[in-house]
Amino acid sequence: MNKASVFIGPSGVEYRDRKRHLWMVSLLVPGTVFLGPLLYMTTGNALLLWLPLAFYYLTIPVLDMLIGEDQSNPPEEVVPQLEADHFYRRMTYALVPILLGAYLFGMWFVGTHTLPLHGVIAMVLMTGTICGGAGLNLGHELGHKKTRIERWLAKLVLAPLGYGHFPIEHNKGHHRDVATPEDPASSRLG
């Protein structure tokens, strides 16, 4: 099969996931929901609640522009091996409780601290965009998996967004009816 991050296809083509260790960074993304409140509790300065949002909306786009497009996509023939590799699956499983914990922490923090209006807005935006964005992405990926537990985890992650129906609508509707008049997710001709 593979040796850590080396995958060899049936034709002998070799793919090495040179960024395998960077997948762990995805677990830190929703963890930044904790950063602003921790800074606030340490300093009392509600403006620091905006810091994670500034990072995501300013720093990340600049880094994305500087780093450029990733040209290291795996060849199709090794994709089944990547899908079977438990490392990647564990990353998605680990993200579920982190996301749910970040949502709960955000609600707890706003509900138990006296914040100025801009602080509440920062927390709503931070929790919604960071956890919501990561939750939509994760729910979409888990919704495409074959096991019952992964499809259940998809619904669990999407429920706080009011989008628990997505795996059903997307997989049993959009993927079946894509680009036809029956697909409400496809743009109409013209």
LINFEN-V695279 format. One record per helix or strand of 3 or more residues. SS is the DSSP state (h for helix, s for strand). FROM is the first residue (numbers start at 1). LEN is the number of residues. If there is no record, write none. Layout:
# LINFEN-V695279
SS FROM LEN
SS FROM LEN
This chain:
# LINFEN-V695279
s 6 3
s 14 3
h 20 24
h 46 22
h 76 9
h 86 27
h 117 27
h 148 12
h 166 12
